[in-house]
Amino acid sequence: MIENRKYIIIGVFCLIGLVYLSRLFYLQVLDDSYSLESSSNSIKRVIEIPYRGQIYDRNGKLIVYNSPVYDLYVTPKKVSIPDTLAFCRLVGLERTEFDSIMAHAKAYSYVKPSLFLRQLSKEDFARIQDALVDYRGFEHITSSMRTYPARTLANTLGYVAEISKEQLEAQETPYYRQGDYIGRSGLEKQYESVLRGQRGIKFIMQDVHAVPKGSWKNGAFDSLAVAGKNLHTGIDVEIQQYADTLMQNKVGSVVAIEPSTGQVLCMVSAPTYDPNILSSRHFSKSYAQLAKNPYKPLINRPIMASYRPGSTFKLIQALVAMQDGAVTPSSIFSHAGVPMKCHCFRSGRLNISGAVQYSCNPYFYHVFRRLLYNNSERNTFKASATGLQHWHDMVSRFGIGQKLGIDLPGELKGSLPDASYYNRMYGENHWKFSTVYSLSIGEGELLINPLKMANVAAIIANRGWYYTPHIVSGIGKPGEGIDPKYLEKHDVGINPQYFEYVIEGMQGAVENGTVTAAAKIPDIVICGKTGTSQNRKGKDHSIFVAFAPRENPKIAIAVFVENAGWGGIAAASVASLVIEKYIKRQVVDHALDKKVKEANYLPGVTPPQKPAPKKIEPPKDSVAKPLMVKAIPPRPTAPATVEAKSSIASRPVTTSEN
């Protein structure tokens, strides 16, 4: 019995020893990863950064591509600089800059390489390459820099910049390292995972002096970098550049959409900037200058600025009211007793098409009143709440009061008040139609962005449906790989026959209504609607929405020009020229073209004034001593620019211009 136990114990020890021997054999002979770790002093791991995907317009023109550059990295522990000042002269740095960069590198890691100098051109790198042999601890990596040949579409394309510490720490799957570039706004951010590609790794043998001796194990463990996928967009660069020229010396937006697909043709945010200035190693200085600009060029106004839609909202009011049965296409209303001015001079003789054509305020006052009270409630307050909630639900189908879902970051949803909104503001059963009637003409608590109104124009052009507006039309190849939601048709729930009455009024507005005669284009039937958005800080904003031609529409557009007043002049002129350029590929009316380009609607910025000089006190023996008051300089006046995140809760108004 005891003899048997002895053999069992010996067998267990032999088994354990065999397991250990097997593991050692695997680690030392079979497993190359262990060999790689043990050879870290003689094998260098080199990361290959892939080229980001390029971006094209709808006609195959290159909008964004990559230029090869060189990034210089430093490992503080290995650094040996015989003459610091000579080194600074070599790389073009001030001594203070050098000290700051080295301090950051040491704070990051004393033994790991970190970015020292970014984006050296081929010429700059060739100049210093041979001299770097005398300075240990520095190495270079081939990289690329985004280049924008068209010099346009800055806010939509976005920019890439060095990844922040917060983004590094927030990574779910480790990919980025300190000093890596990442999309920070626009398409560059939205499609970062597609554009960035896949990194490659190379293992290089080196001697004790860090001199490369060739590939380790003939590259058996190397992996090639895979370039990012290209993006194909619906943008027409030629139209985009032309719209940019029309919006120079102006603050506002131009958004054009192809109604049949939902693809964005152009998206202007004015004032704009050359995107190349944020694509160099001087990014910080350039960004700071743009951030200090009082006209806020970094704001992507088509999706981030908020405005009251003004009279352009009457298009939705007319469609919703006809669908709800509150009015008919032939309904006529008197101007009597309406607390709104009218400028159409056709009191009591307009049907719904005529009211759209001449933008009749009293008419749409009655339309909205009918909408709110078109229910069975007898109590005025309850009827108003019930009617407003129903109105809210119908209007929201047009994309108002919500994010449309365009493939750009930062879109704001705006404001479409419902019954609960006014219950919080005034108290339940303490408000009625007379409290909120300013909504009838697109004022009050309504807030929209230019993209939404361009989409409204596309909805009307399509007679009741739309595709979610989107920039990218293909990933990798044209027409492939885009999110399925951009191929889904949305119906707004309005009978198609009602659109014809509104469209008739829109065509009349352009041909013989509220639009200036100069905005008419021969041989193109434009259907449009003017609007003037009230602005508390200065002159009102000019708005125009339109589509063309009437049958088989090719383009839907919204133009917002801040501080430009009546919508029938400034905004309508810009829109008509963009429409003509897109459909005809040329502009015939050069006089209007020149006039629009030369127009300047930039709101003035009052420069800060110097304090008044202090008065010299009289001698103590003076009979009268004057009272000394320190002069305080007035605060600089900001331009009347709509903020990206404004939340305006304005009180009802009594007037609205076209």
Disulfide bonds with the S-S distance in Angstrom:
none
